[in-house]
Amino acid sequence: MVRILIGTRKGLFVLVSDDERREWTIEGPHLVGWETFHATLDPRDGAIYAATNSPVYGATVHRSGDLGATWTRAEEIGLPEDSGLKLEKTWHVEAGREGEDGRLWLGAAPGVLFRSDDSGATWQVVESVLRHETRDQWNPGAGGMCCHSIQLDPTAPERMYIGISAAGVFRSEDGGGSWTPANQGTAADFMPDPWPAVGQCVHKLLLHPARPDRLWQQNHCGVYRSDDRGESWERLEGNGLPSGFGFPLALDPRDPDSAFVVPEYGAENRVTPDGRLGVYRTSDGGASWDLTTEGLPEPAWAAVMREGFSFDRLDPFGVYLGTQSGSVFASADGGQSWSETASQLPTILSVEAAVWP
Amino acid sequence: MAVILLPGMLATEAGGQRRFELDAGTVAEALRTLPISNLIFDERGELRRLVNVYVDGVDVRDREGLETPLAGEETIRLVGAIAGG
C-alpha cells in the first residue's frame, strides 16, 4: 500500500492507495488540534512519527505503532537550562538507518537537532549543533530558526547533513559529533556579505539516494546542486525557471540528474508565477528546466511549503504535493501528469510518501 | 480530594480521561502529577504562557499563583487560551 502522510495546521490526514495509485481513500484527521509540521513512516517497523505543535501546549513528537489508530507522546523533550534557549517548534522527523533500532533524528527550532534511541520516547539534544561555534551568526527566517532537513548518507554510516534556516547546510562525518558548514557557493543576498560561511537561508535539502555525494538544495536565493557532499554548490536556475525562489524540492529516486521544484515569484510575493500551479523538472542536473502543468490547476495562485513535496520509490515513481489551500496533487507517472486526490483540507504543511503493507 | 478538569486536547492526551481526583498541597503539586504535565509546563517547569488555571472559578494569577494552597475541596479547571482560526 502507498500511504501519503499529510501534515496540516489541524492534524494529520493519510491518503491510501494500492501500488497503481489511481484510487485514493483518506483517513483522519488524526492528532486533532495539533499542527503537524511533518510526519513520516519509519520503513523499519511501520511506525508513524509526527512533529506536532500547539500554540498552547508546546512542541512535541507523537508516535503511532498502529498506523494512526492510537498515539503516544514523547516523554522527555526540551533544551538544557544553561543554553538559555527553550524548544519552540518541532519540524522534521527522520528515521535512523536500517539496523539502528529505535534511532530517530528530529529537527526543531531554535536551530536544534535531537536524537532518540528509544523510538521517540525520549529525545536528547545534539550538543554539537546546540553549541555550534557559528551559532551567533545564525538568524531565524520567517518561520523561526528551523532545522527542517536531515539527510543520512546511506553509504557512509557516520555522514549526515542538516539544513537550518537561516544558518545554512552543515555536514557531519562523525555521526553528529561535529558539524562543518557546507555553504560555499550558495548566496545570502539578504546579508551585507552575500557569501558568508554560514547564515544562508536553505529552504530544503535533499541527498540523492542513488548518488549520495550529490545534494540538491532549494534556497531562499536560488536552486543549487552539489556533487561533492556540499563542499561546493552550483547555482542552477538560469535556464527555464521563472524564479530561483521557492520552498519544496523532490527527486527522481533512480535518476540523480532529475529534480523537481515549485517556484514562487519571490520573497515578497510568495505564490506560484503566471497564475498557475506549475511543477518544473530538470533531467540534466539543473542545466535546463521544463514546466509541467498537465492536471494542475489554472488559474491558481498557490503555495507549497518546504515539506509539502514528496516522492515514492515505486516504478514508475510517484510524486506528491500539497498546497497551502488544502489540495493534494499526485502523479503516478514520475511527474508527467497530475491529478487532485484531495481538496478542502486544512492548510497543508507537509507531504510524505511511504510504501508499507 | 481536589478535582481537576481537562480541556479536550489534554483529555485526549491523558488517554481520554477528562476528570482527575487527587490530594495535593498546592495547585503546582496537583498539576505535576497529571500524565499531561509536560504539556502544561515547559522544560524549565514553568507554566506555559497560554495555559490558564482556575481554582473554583478564579484565575490562580489572582490568587497565589501555582503555590495557591489546596484544602482538598477545590475544582481546578485548565483552559487553553486559544484564539484565531
Contacts between the chains, C-beta under 8 A, distances in Angstrom:
chain1	res1	chain2	res2	distance
A	32	B	9	7.5
A	32	B	12	7.2
A	33	B	8	7.3
A	33	B	9	4.4
A	33	B	12	7.8
A	34	B	9	7.8
A	54	B	9	7.1
A	54	B	39	7.8
A	54	B	80	8.0
A	55	B	50	6.3
A	55	B	82	7.1
A	56	B	9	7.9
A	56	B	48	6.6
A	56	B	50	4.4
A	56	B	51	6.2
A	56	B	80	3.9
A	56	B	81	6.6
A	56	B	82	5.9
A	57	B	9	6.7
A	57	B	10	7.2
A	57	B	39	4.1
A	57	B	40	7.1
A	57	B	48	6.7
A	57	B	51	7.4
A	57	B	80	6.9
A	58	B	38	8.0
A	58	B	39	6.4
A	58	B	42	6.2
A	58	B	48	5.9
A	60	B	38	7.8
A	60	B	39	7.5
A	73	B	13	6.1
A	73	B	39	7.9
A	75	B	38	7.3
A	76	B	38	7.7
A	77	B	38	7.9
A	77	B	43	7.6
A	78	B	42	7.0
A	78	B	43	2.6
A	79	B	43	6.1
A	81	B	43	7.9
A	81	B	44	6.2
A	86	B	42	6.0
A	86	B	43	6.3
A	86	B	44	7.0
A	87	B	42	7.6
A	87	B	43	6.3
